[in-house]
Amino acid sequence: MNVESVSKFDLDVSLLQGQEVDVRCQETEVSEQMLTDRYQQKEVGIWKWEVGKGRGTKIPTQSRLSSVFYLLSSLLVLILATSCNPDRPKFEPSYSGAPPTEDLDQYLDTKAVFEGLDQVKGKRQQLDSILTLADKLKNYDDDVALVYADTAYSMATEKNWQLSRGIASYYIALLKGRREKYGEGIEDALVDAEISMQLFEGIQNYPWLLRINNLIAIFHEKKKNSKMALTYLDSAMHILKQGQLRSKDSINLAGELLHDYANISKTTDTMRSREQFLQSYKLYKLANNEPGLIRLELDFANLLFKQKKLDRAEDLILNAIEKSRHLKDIQALAFGYQKLGVLRILQYQESGQVADFHEAIKSNEKCFQYQEEDLYYLYNTIGQNYQLRASMSDEVEVVYSSVDSAIVAYKKAMEEARKEGALVVLKKMGRNISGLCEWRQRSTEVDCSQLLGSSVADFLNSNYAAITDTIGQILQTANQRNRAFQRWELEIKSQQRSRVQWIISGAGLLLASLVFVVLLQGQQQKRLRAKMEALRAQINPHFISNSLNAIESLVNLDKKEAATKYLVHFSRLTRKVLNSSRDGKVNLAEEIKTLEHFLELEQLRFRNKLRYLIDIDEDINPGIVEMPAMILQPYIENAIWHGIKPKQGPGLVRVQVERDGKYLVCIIKDNGVGRTKAAEIKAASVLQQNSVGMKINQERLNVVGRAKGAKVEIIDLYDEEGKANGTQVIIRLPYKEITKT
């Protein structure tokens, strides 16, 4: 599918407001750049393929062993996602901009819908119905649409219908990604999107491959990685150019791609962005894609903002809002009122008229009628508007009242960010509140206790502490797919057992490859005994065995997505371990990243039982602080297995890193059963297993300690009633910064 070139055409707002446009598709280029062969090979070295990333990176020949191990890991992930029985659903994604012919509110009661679903004959028809509901509600109610998408994924997994699994994963990623206004939590949505891409690649479904490339591009743009976003858009354009899509798919998807190109280009190349907006507009018109046209009009308003054409932008936004209301497009209505609020505040800055400011606040508040997620975004906008009002006013009373209103808005934004787990926003709001309250104290000699309900310090501390629980709840929500899948577990077909055995064999191959790499490196490098002990402490065979047992358990339960995530973290962890074991030393940032992979694995194993929090003092630059590799992992593993595992209910492992003069202090704290109870459980157990990693760790610290004062202190914790309430390990290491050469 190729799109008519319109490089000499100047985009006008009147065109976007409904004038007829002559649209013809001619034999011209869709994109200036197409992706080269994604599996390209060179004469020297090999190319490392990162699953779902769409990019190759050249590595030297001497690193081939590590690359082979990584490729084997990636292969096993692909095995999990590969289909042996592709399905052909009758479900079709919606494109038409016609208003819904039925009341969508009737589908918001998921319990009633699932009860009625039992009346539909055949799993194929039931699955198509659920996918249809997810598609219908994606612009009406995100939460309910996500429930239907999760359920569709579970149903498709049970039947091994890979196309439907990929479609459901696409909607899960789409709906999760919408919640991340600032991109701080987009990684979770990216995981679902990459799983979806692997499924579509396995069955070579070009329309959905194009969609998922487009969606991943949007996610990378939210992460402020425009280069990677353009790479995925180019990949999508390459698929479009192959001409294997139906005309209806081609028209709509080409419009969406050009729309996204325009959004990325608008910050760097205004003219090119205008051209891409026009091309997208013409395709949307041809396909009668009214929701796409509405979003395009609202995005195009940003260009008019930059050009100070506020009157034209106002007509465009009001028109888009009216059409959104007619279509019952809740997402577009919220987006439209957000844009209207931005417009009004720009008009206020230009005119200085207080009426424009009040109109901006009204538009912001109107969003609350249509937006249920990311409310911190709206409160933050309101706070910024009141702060602007204070800076532009000469009246003392107006300044004071505007500052107070800004503080209250930022307070609500911080509270909502805490609920959503938006840590980046939480910190930003904390800085805003601190700054305004300091100004208020200096100017009026009155603190913010009345506005915040407590002192500034207490308010900030309580919100920072509470986000730990919020993050735990988010992780629990992320596992809903696995819990929903259990409803279908008893109906798994016997023919899937052979595929399970194949996956287990792949896991065995992965283990054999890892052992081969470790032994070969040991023979070639012939390190000193101390470094060999460091290597054995880092690669704990007991941990590898547990990990593979956990993978086997997930596979036997047919929890393929959880097994996939487990294998991804496992391969990345072992790869980091191998890299860090060369000289036994790493920087703090690498050590923390390795711990995160390890803790993610443990969380997948223990499900909702384990939470963790890693806190590094802001005065420490993790990238330049040197420490022994994997020195913390054995203590954390010990805390989990002997403290958290025997505990009734969920447990928390907290890692704190701070500097104390010449020392780097690492504190590992758990709220488990304590050492006394753990010893009793161990004594009663048939398996009397000693921690090799702990023993070698102590020997390593003894070597360091003799020269530089490293030591370990273990403290038993008790609650107010004197009952055991966990253990605290304090590791003191010499503080050393990496010398740049």
N, C-alpha and C positions, 0 to 999 in steps of 0.2 A: 504494500500500500504506500503510495507516494503522495505528497501534499504539494499543492501549487505554491511556488515561490512568490512571496509578496514583499520583498526587501525594500521596494520603493514606495510602498503604501504607508501613509501616516495614519496611525490609529487615532480615531476620534471617539469621544464618549458617546456621541449620538449613534454611532454604529453599534455600541454595546447596549443601547436602549431600545432596540427592536427593529431598526431598519432592515429591509431585506438585503441579503448578500448573495451574490452569484458565486456558487461554490462548484468548482470543477477539479477533479483529480487528474493531474498530468504526470508524465514520466520525468520527474525531477527528483533530486535528492531530498530525503527526509532530514538527514543529519549531516553535519560537516565531518564528523568523525565516527568511525565504527570501531568496535573492539576487534583486536587481532585474535588469532587462535588462542583460547584461554589455556590450552595445554601445550603451549609452545616449548620446544626444546632447543638447547644450544650445544655447541661443540664441547665446551668445557663446563663441568659441573652439571647439576640437575636443577629442576625448578620445583620449588615447594608450593603445593596447592593448599590454600586455606579454605576449608569447606564453607561454601556459601558466601565467600568474601569477594569473589570475582576478580582476583588479582594474583599475579605470580611474582615471586621475589627470588632473584638469583642467589645461590649460596655456593661457596667453594667446594671443591671435590672432597677435601678432607672432612667435611661435615656430613658426608653421605650416610654414615651409620645413623646419626640422629634423625636425618631426614627420612630414612627408610622406616624407622620406628614411628615417626609422626604420620607418614603415609599409611602405614598399617593401621594405626589408630583411626585415621580418617576413613579408611576403607571399612572398618568395622561399624563406624557410625553410619556410613552409607548403606551397609548391609541391613541395618535396623530399619532404614527408611525406604528400602527398595521394595517395590511391589512385585509380587508374582501373579496377582490376579487383578489387573486394572479394571476398574468399573466404569460404567458409562451412565452417570446420573441424568435424569431428565430435568433436573434443576437448572435454571438459567438465571444469572445475575440480572438485576433490574437496571435498565438504562433510561427508560421513558420518564419524562418529566411530568406526566399526567398526575393529578392528585389521586391519592389512594381511593379506591372505590368502596372500601370498607373501613369500619372504625377500628383503628389500630389498638385502642385501649383494651379491646377484648382479648388481646394476646399478652397483656402485661401480667395476667394471673397465670404464672407458669404451672402451678399445681393443677389447675383446671385444664390447661392445654395438654399436659402430659397424661392426664386421665382420659381425655378425649382421643389422644393418640392411639390408645389401645384398640379403638374401633377401626383404625386404618389397617387394612390387610397388607402384610408383607413388609419386611424390614426396609426394602428399597424405597417403597412409597413413604414409609415413616421418616426415613432419613431425608428424603427430598423435601418433605413437609417442614422438618426442623430447619434445614438449610434455607428454605424460603422465608421462614419467620425471622431468622437471623439477618437475612438480607433486607427484608422489609423494615425491620426495626433499627437498622444500623444508624439511620439519621433521625430516629424518633426517641429511642431509649437505649443508651449504651449498655447499662447494666443487664437489662433483660435480654438484649441481643447477645451479650457475652455468655449468658446462661445457655441459650439455645446453641451457640457455636461450640461451647464445651461439650454439651450433650451429643451434638452431631459428631464431634471428634471421637467420643467414646464409642458410639454406635459404629462408625466407620472402621475403627480399630478392631472391634470385635469381628467384623466380617472381612477384615483385610482388604477393604476397598480403598486403595491408595489415593485415587483421585479425590474422593470425598474427604479423606483425611487431610489432604493438602488444602482443599477448599476451606474446610473448617479451621485449619491452622491459620489460613490467610485471614479469615474474619477475626479470629482470636487476636492475632497480631495487630490488625487494623484497629480494633476496639481498645486494646491496651495502649497502643501508641498514641491515640488521641488524647489520653489523659496526661501525657507528659508534655506540658507546655514549654518547659525549659530544657527538655531532653535529659534531665538528671537520672531518670529511671528507665530510659529507653532500651537498656540492654535486655531486660526481661522480654519485651516485645520483639526484639531482634532475634532472640533464641527461637521463638515461635515462627518468625518469618523465615529463618534459615532452615528450620525443619520443613516448612512448607515448600521452600525452594528445592530441597533435596528430593522430596516426593515428586514434584512436578518434573524435575530433571530425569528421574528414574523412568518415568513413563512418557517423557518428551511431549508434554502438553503445552503447546506454544502460547495459547491465549492466557493461561494462568501463569506461565513462566514470565510473560510480559508484565502481568499485573504485579507479581511478587517482586520483580526487579524494580518496578516503579515504587512500590511501597517501601522497600529497603532503602531506596534513594531518599525518600522523604525522611526516614528515620535518621540517616546520616546527616541530612541537612539540619535536623533538629539538634544533632550533636555538634553543629557548626563545622562539619567536615564536608565542605562543598565539593572538594576534589573527588572524594569517594562517591558522593551523591551523583555527580556527573558521570562517573564510571558506570554506575548501575543504570542510569538513564540511557547512556550510549548502548549498553548491553540490551536494554529493552527495545531501543530503536533498531538494533541489529536484528532482533527477532521479528520485529514488524516488517522490516525490509525483505525478509526471506519469503514473504508472501504466502504463508501457510495458514493464515487466519481468514475466517469468513469476513465478508465485506462489512457486516454490522459490527463485528468485534474490532475490525481494523479502524473504522471511523471513530468509534468511541474511545478506544485505547490510544489512538494517535492524538486525539484531543486532550486526553488526560496527560500524556507524556509532554506535549508541547506546553500545556498549562504549568507543569512542574518545572520544565526548563525555564519558563518565563519567571517564575517565582525565585529561582536560584540566580538568574541573570540580573534581576532588578537592582541589586545592590552594587553591581560592578559595571553593567553595560545597559543603560536605560533604553537606548534605541533598539538593541537586539531583543530586549525584553518586550518592548512594544510589538515588534514584529511577531514574536512567538505567541503573545496574547492574541493577536489578530488571527493567526493560523488556527489556534485552539478554538477561538470563538466560531470560526467558520465551520469547523468540524462538529462542534457541539450543536450548532444550528441544523446542520445536515442530518444529524442523528436524533434530533429532537430531544436532546439531553438537557432538560431544563435545570435539574439540580447542578449540573456542571456549569451551566451558564451563570447561575446565581453566584457560585463560589468564585468564578472567574471575574465577575463584576466587582465583587468585594476585594479580591486580591489586586485588581487593577487600580482600585482606589488608592493603594499605597503609592503608585507612580504619580498620581495626581497630587497626593500630599507633598511629594518631593518637589513638584513643579509649582506649588502654591496655587493650584487651580481648585480651590476649596468649594466654590459654587457648583462646579461640574461634578466634583466628587460627591457632594451632598445629593444631587439628583440621582446619581448612580446608586448610592447606598440606600436611599429611601425606596427606590424602585426594587432593589434586591430584597429588602425587608418585606415589602408588600407581596412579592412573588413567593417568598419563603412561607409567609403566613398562609397563602392560598394552597401551597403544596403540603402544608403541615410538616415542614422540614424543621424540626426543633433545633438541630445542630446549626443550620444556616441562620435561623433567627438569632440564636445566641451570638454567633459570629458577626451577624449584621449589626446588632446593637453594640458590640464591642467596637466595631469600626466607626459607628456613629458617635460613640463617646470620644474616640480619638479625634474625629473631625471637629466636634464641638470644642474640645480643649485647644485645638490648633486655632480655631476661630477666636477663642478667648485670648490666646496669646497675641493674635494679630490685632484685635479690636480693643481689648481691655474691658469689654462690656461684661458686667457681672452676670447678665442674663445668659450669656453663652456658657459661663462656668456652671450655672445651675442646670442648664440643659445637658451638659456633659455628665453631671452627677446623675441626672434622671436616666440617661441612657445606660450608664453603668449599672444602676439599680434595676433597670428593666431586664438585664441579663439574668438576674437571679430567678426570674420566672421560667427560664428555659434551660438553665445550666445547673446541673447537680454535682458535677465533678470539677475539681480544680478551682474551687471557690477562692482559694488563696490568690489566684491570678486576678480576680475581680477586686478583692479587697486591696491588693497591692496597687492596682490602678487607681482606685479611689484615694488611697493614701497619697500617691504621687500627685494627684490633682489638687488635693487640699494643701499639700506642701508647696505646689506652684502658686496657689492662691495666696498663701502667706507671703511668698517672696515678691509678688506683684502688687500687694496692697500697701498703702501708706497709712492706713488706719490701725492704730495699736490694738483695738479690740478685735478687729477682723483678723489681724495677724495671730493673736493669742488663741482665738477660737478655732482658726484654721489649723494651727499646729496641734491643738487638742484633738480635733477631728482626724488629723493625719495619724496621730499616735494610736487612737482607737481603731482606725482602719488597719494599721500595721499589726496591731495586737490580734485582730481577727484573722488577718492573713497568716500570722505566725501559728495561731491555733489550728487553722485549716491545713497549713503545710505539715504540721505535726500529725494530724489525722491521716493525711495522704502519704506520709513518709517522704516528703520532699525536703531532704536535708539541705540542699543548696539554697532553697527559698527560705528555710528556717534561719539559716545563718545571715542571709541578707536582711531579713526583717529584724533580726536581733540587732544588727548594726544600725538600722534606721531608727529603731526605738531608742537605743542608747544615745545616739547623736541628738535626737530631738529632746529627749528628757534632760540631757545635760544642758542644752540651750534654755529649756524652760526653767531649770533650777537656777541658772545664772540670771535670767531675765526677771523672774517673778519670785525667786526664793521659795518656790513651792515645788515639791517633788511630784512624781507621777503615780504615787501610791493609789490615789483615788481613781485614776483612769485605768490603771492596770489591775487593781484589786490587791496589790502587794507591792513591795519594793521592786525596782527594776531588776536587781540581782536575783531576787527570789522568783520573779516571773520568768526570767530567761532560763534560770537553772531548772525550774520545774518542767519547762517545755523541752529543753535539751534532754532531760532524764526520761521524759515520757516517750520520746521518739523511739527508744529501744523497744518498748512494747508495740509501738506502731509498726516498726519494721518486722517484728515477729508476726504480727497479724497479716502483713502483706505477704510474707513467706507462706503463711498458712493458706491464704487465699490462692497463692500460686499453685498449691497442690490440689485444688478442687477438681481438676481434670482427672487426677489419679483416683480420688475418692469416688467420683461419679462413675469411673470405669468399673469399680468393684460391683456395681449393680448388674453388670453384664458378664461378670467373670464366670459364672456357673454355666453359661451357654457357649463357651468356647468350643470350637469344632476340633475333633481328634486329628484332622489333617494338619493342624497348625503345629503339632508336636515335632514333626520332622524339621520344620523351620526353626523351632526353638533349639533343637540339637545342633543345627548349623551355626546358630548364633553363639552357643556355648563353645563350639569348636573354634569359632573366631576369637573368643575370649582367651582360649588356651593358646592360640597362635600369638596373640598379643603378649601373653605372659612369656612364652618361649622367646619371642623377639626381644623383650626387655632383658631377660636373663642373658641372652646372647650378647647384647650391647654392653651390659655391665661387665661380664667376664672378659670380653675382648678389650674393652678399655683398660681393665685392670692389668691384663698381660702386656699391653703396649706401653703403658705409662710407668709401671713399676714404681709406684710411689713409696714413700716411707711408711712405716707401720702406723704412725700417728694419723697420716692422711687416709690410710686404708680404714682405720677405725672411724674417721669422720664420714667416709663414704658409707660404711655399714650402718652408722647411726642415721644417715639421711635416707637410705633405701631400706626400710624396715620390711623384711620378708613377711613378718606377722601382719603388717598393715596391708601389704599387697594381697596376701591371702584373704584377709577380711574383705578387701575391696572386691576381689573377684567373686567371693562368695555372695557379696551383696548384689553384684551384677547378675550372677546366676539366679538369685532369688527373684530379682525384678523381672528377669526374662521368663522364669517359670510362671510368674503371675501375669505374664503378657503385658507388663507395664512398659511398653516400648519407649515411650517418651522419657520416662524417668531413667530407664537404662541408657538411653542416648545421652541425656544430660550427664549421667554419672560417668560414662565413658569419656565424654569431652573433658570434664574436670580431671579425670584420672590420667588421661594422656597428657594434658597440660602440666599437671603436677609432676608426673614422672619426668617429663622433658625438662622442667625447671630444675628438678633435683639433679639430673645428669649434668646440666650446664653448670650448676653451682658447685658440683663436687670436684671440679678440676683443681681448684686451689684451696678449697675449704672455706673461702671467705666470699661474702656477698655484701651489697649495700642493704640498708634497712628497708628500702622500698621493695627490693626483690624478695627479701625475707617475708615481708608482710603479704605480698602478692601470693607467694607460695602457701602461706598459712591460710589465706582466703580460699584457695583451691581445696586445700585439705579440709577446711571447715565446711565448705559447700558439700563435699563428699559425705562428711559425717552427718550433715543435716539431711541429705537425701536418704541416708541409711536410717536415721532415727526419726525422720519425718517431723512431726510437730513437737517432739520431746526436747529438741536442742535449739537454743538461740545463742548467738554470739555477738560481741561488740568489740571492735578494735579502735582504740583511741590513741593517737600520737600527739604529743605536746606540740603546739603550733610553733614553738621556738626551735624545733628540730627540723632540719632539712633531710628527709629520708634518703634522698638520692646521693648524698655524699658521706653518710655515716656508715662505717664499716663494722661488720660483726661476723662471728662464725656462722657458716651456713647451717640452716635447719637446727639451730640450738634450742629453739623454743618448742618445736613440734612434739618431741617426746613428752614434755610436761603437759602440753595441751591434750594430747592423746590420753595420758594418764588421768587427767581431770575428767575427761568425757567418760572413759570406760569404767573407772573406779569411783567417780563421784556422781556424775549425772545419770549414767545408765541404771544404777540400782535405785535411784530416787523415784518416788511416786510423783507423777506430774512433770511438767516441763522444767528444764534447767537452763541456766545462763552461764556461759564462759566469757569472761571479760579480759581483754589484753590491753594493758596500758604501758606506753613507752614514754619515758621522760628522762631528762638530764639532771644529774646531781653532781655539779662540779666536774671532776675528772672522770665521772662514771656515767655509763648508760644503764638506766634502771628499767628492767622489764618485769612487769607485775602480771601474773596469771592468776585470776581469781575465779572460783566456781562456787555455786551455792548447792553443791551436792551433799552426799550423806556424811562426808568427813572421813578422815583416815582410819579412825577406830572402827567404824561400821564397815568400811571397805575391807579392812583386815579380817573382820569376822566373816564376811561373805566369802572372801578368798580362802580362808581356812576351811570353810564348810564345803567349798567347791572341789569337785573331783580333779579339775584341771589346775594344777599348781604351776602357773605360768609366770616366769620372771620377765621383767622388762629389760631386754638387751639394749634398747635405745637409751633408757635412763642410765644404765651402767656406763655405757660408752660416753654419754654426755657428761657424766660426772668426771670421767677421766680427762676429757677434753678441757673442762673447766679447771681441773687441777693443774694441767699443763700451763694454761693461761694464767691461772691464779698465782702460781709460784713467782711469776715475774711481775704481774701487774695488778694483783689484788682482786681477781674475779672470784665471786663466791655465790652460793645459793642458800637462801633461807626459806624454810617451809613453816607456815603458821597455820594452826588449826583455828577455825572460826566458829563462834557460838552466838546464838541469839540471846535475847533478853532473859529467857528462861533457863539459860545454860545448856540448851540442846545444840548438838553439832549442826552447823549451818554452812559447811563447805570448807574449802582449803585455799590458802593463798601462798603462791610461790613467788619469791622475789629474787631475781637474777641480776647481779651487779657485774657489768662488763666494763673494761676500760673504754672510755669514749675516744674514738679515733675517727678522723675524717680522711677520706680518700684523697691522696695527693695527685693533683692533675699533672700529667707529663706532656 
